[in-house]
Amino acid sequence: MLASGLRGRKLKTLKKDFSRHRSRLLERLDCDGLLGQVPAWQRLERRTREALQMLQAGPARGQPEG
């Protein structure tokens, strides 16, 4: 938040509203547009899909549950 250059009441307001602004930004992102061409975004999508597949598959053989 220091990068904002804000202090006092304005900084407090920014911190309070940050989560709401972040949510609004994520809702507006066009994931199928230019963002989908960014390698880091592609890795995030791939790793997220892999993690979900692992969770859906259940515990791995030989791995303790929990």
Secondary structure, 3 states (H helix, E strand, C coil): CHHHCCCHHHHHHHHHHHHHHHHHHHHHCCCCCHHHHCHHHHHHHHHHHHHHHHHHHCCCCCCCCC
